[in-house]
């Protein structure tokens, strides 16, 4: 799933509806998903894959 650039995906209200049918791995930019949604995704069995910041 690709979302528009004007959606603030750091907001858990945006992340959870978008990820409710996802399982396995979710790829995203590291600076775009904050810690609370990351932890919640992990608890639901979704592994978040991000690029390392250099």
Phi, psi and omega per residue, in radians:
X1 nan 2.335 3.067
X2 -2.042 2.290 -3.132
X3 -1.866 2.773 3.123
X4 -1.154 2.705 -3.123
X5 -1.205 -0.295 -3.100
X6 -1.604 0.179 3.077
X7 -1.703 2.151 3.128
X8 -1.421 1.641 -3.080
X9 -1.395 0.047 3.000
X10 -1.350 -0.308 -3.140
X11 -1.420 2.153 -3.098
X12 -1.095 -0.448 3.094
X13 -1.163 -0.423 3.085
X14 -1.559 -0.632 -3.059
X15 -1.222 -0.798 -3.009
X16 -1.152 -0.782 3.075
X17 -1.104 -0.605 3.140
X18 -1.230 -0.483 -3.039
X19 -1.852 0.135 -3.042
X20 -1.180 -0.451 3.137
X21 -1.824 0.212 -3.128
X22 -1.682 2.488 3.024
X23 -2.429 2.729 3.115
X24 1.579 -1.875 -3.036
X25 -2.110 2.525 3.088
X26 -2.224 2.180 -3.116
X27 -1.770 2.303 -3.107
X28 -2.739 2.823 3.030
X29 -1.272 2.415 -3.032
X30 -1.044 -0.673 -3.084
X31 -1.352 -0.026 -3.003
X32 -1.792 -0.211 3.112
X33 -2.178 2.143 -3.086
X34 -1.400 3.010 -3.037
X35 -1.074 -0.825 -3.109
X36 -1.025 -0.811 3.072
X37 -1.121 -0.621 3.103
X38 -1.017 -0.835 -3.129
X39 -1.133 -0.698 3.136
X40 -1.158 -0.713 3.085
X41 -1.061 -0.760 -3.134
X42 -1.081 -0.723 3.119
X43 -1.117 -0.467 3.121
X44 -1.586 0.190 3.055
X45 1.479 0.305 3.140
X46 -1.859 2.140 3.122
X47 -1.603 2.116 3.142
X48 -1.549 2.136 3.134
X49 -1.865 2.167 -3.133
X50 -2.267 2.758 3.044
X51 -1.386 2.448 3.096
X52 -1.205 2.405 3.040
X53 -1.394 2.387 -3.138
X54 -1.943 nan nan
